[in-house]
Amino acid sequence: MFKIVENPYLHEEIGTLIVLVLYFFFRISSTKIVRKYAKSNSILEHRTNLVVKYIHILINILAFISIVIIWGVKKDQILLITSSVLAVVGVAAFAQWSILSNISAGIIIFFSYPFKIGDKIKIHDKDFPVEGEIMDVKAFYIILQSSDDELITYPNNLLMQKGISVIYRVAEEKEFFD
């Protein structure tokens, strides 16, 4: 009476479902882990949000690649597309190495947390020494306010290359949101 129809895509659908469950699990758990780390180390929320965004981008890319593989895109097609994309990204990255190094430095600053908003720092640069209070820490740069009320943006990658003295640390935490 009832005819059982075999689904030719059953394995792909189950695989996709597993990837989606893992996708949501890793997004939620990675967010909780980063926020727990940030809370235990008194890291500002906007800095935490940046790191969470970077991790989510990585998880999105991995989930997309997994689903593409599950649905049977041939390996040589994946390699062709991947090599083409990596070639374009490589050229763009070479042209934009400064942006990528600033993002990497921003992540390192987030996890090492050498200073925070409100601290007065001195950057030991032989040609252009800088001193000021940290007003904000962004993904690409920090904003300093000098004693002359001048706002200075200083790239994160240069911050990682120079010696820095923390002249004084602020006791209260200022919270900023993106």
Secondary structure, 3 states (H helix, E strand, C coil): CCCCCCCCCHHHHHHHHHHHHHHHHHHHHHHHHHHHHHHHCCCCHHHHHHHHHHHHHHHHHHHHHHHHHHCCCCHHHHHHHHHHHHHHHHHHHHHCHHHHHHHHHHHHHHHHCCCCCCCEEEEECCCCCEEEEEEEECCCEEEEECCCCCEEEEEHHHHHHCEEEEEECCCCCCCCCC
